[in-house]
């Protein structure tokens, strides 16, 4: 993580250039350390929650239903408690035993904390989404994750 800084002999002919290079090396080294320190101090006070949901549709779901479902997922993104969000479909990655690409859609939302995720769960837009779309899915799996505490 820490870059080795080489001290340059000031007696050389290119003193200004050597000083500039040494300064740049120190700046780059410092810049690499500061974000890590800032990140770890943030994680001590905030416990962001990442909420990932996978949807498997019933066999009789039409292409129009797929399209409408995608539009409904986009409406969820309007909920203020969602800091970041992604809507996805299975990627065409190579087949490997650890990959499950049998789902139809996935969402990943990031919340400031568990309280914000709870507000999302009871939000009218989320409740309406469930009411309008529950008939489409055969299965839903949710994974909620936080950074491990120290």
N, C-alpha and C positions, 0 to 999 in steps of 0.2 A: 504494500500500500504506500509506504513512504519511499520517495525517490531519493537516491543517493546524490548529494550535492558535492561537486568537485570544486574545491577552492583553487582559484587560479593565481599564479604568481604575478604580483603586481609589477614586477621588474621587466616584464616582457614588453615588446614594442607596441602591441595592440591593447594597451591598458583599458581604453574606453570600450573596446569591443568585448574584452574579457569581463569587465564589470557588467556590461549589458547582458551578456550570456549568463553570468552568475545570478544576476537579478531575475532574469526570466526563469531560470531553473528553480529559484526559491519561490517565485510567484506561482509557478505551475504546481510545485510540491504542496504549497499552502492551499491552493484551490482544490486540490484533490482531497485534502484532509477535512476542510471546513464542511462540505456537504454531508459527509458521514457523521460528523459530530452534531450538526444541526438535526439530522434525521433521527439520531438516537435520542436526543433530548426531547424531540416532538413525540416520539413513540412512548416516552415515559409519562406524558401528560394526556395524550389522546390515544384512544383505542379504536381506530377505524375498523369498520366491519365491511367485508366483501361478501356480497350475497349473489350466488350463482344458481340459476335454475335451468334445468333441462326438461324439455317437453317432448313427449312421444305422442303422436296423434293416433286416433282410431284409424282403422284401415279404410273407412269410407269417406275420409276428408278429401274434398275436391281442391283443385288448384285455386279456385276462387276463395275457398275457405283459408287456404294458405296465405293468399295475398291479404285478405281481410285481417287475419291474425297478426301478420307483420305490422299492419297499420295500427292495430290495437296495442301492440308492444311499444310502438313509437309514442303512443299517448301516455304510457307509463312514465316516459322520460320527462314529462311536464311536471312531475311531482318534485317540489322544491328540495326535499330531503336527499334526493339523489345527487351526489357530488359529481360522479362520473358514471357513464353507462355505456354498455355495448350490447348489441343484438347480433346474434350469429346463427349460422347454419353449419352443418358439418363441413369441415375442410376436406379437400381431396388429397389428404396425406397418404403416404404409403401404408399398406396394411401391415399392422404389427399387433401382437397379442395384447398390448396394453392400451390400444386405442379403441374407444367405443364411439363409433360414428353412426349409431342407429337412431339417434334422436332427430327430431325435426327442426327445433329451434332451441336456442339458449339465450339467456340474458345474464349479464354480470353487471351489478350495480354496486357502487361504493358509497357507503354512508359514513358520516362523521363518527358515529358511535352506535351502540345498541339502541339507545333511545330514539335516534333518528330512524333506524330501521323499523322500530315499532310504529312510529308515526306513519311510515310508508305502508305498513301492513294494514292499518285501519283507515288509510286515506280513501275518500270516496272514489277517486279514479281507479285505485287498485281494486277496491271492492266491486266496482262496475266491470272491470276487466274480468274478474273471476266469474261473475254472473253471466256475462255475455259469451265467454269462451270455454268454460269448464266442460261443455258437452263435446268439445273437439279432441280432448286429450285422453289417452288410455292410461298414461302414467306421467307423473311429475316427480322429479327428484331435486331437492334443494341442498346446497352446500353453503353454509355460512362459516366464514373464517375471520379470525383476528390474529394479530401478531402475538406470538407467545410472550407472556410476561417474564420478567427476569427476577 
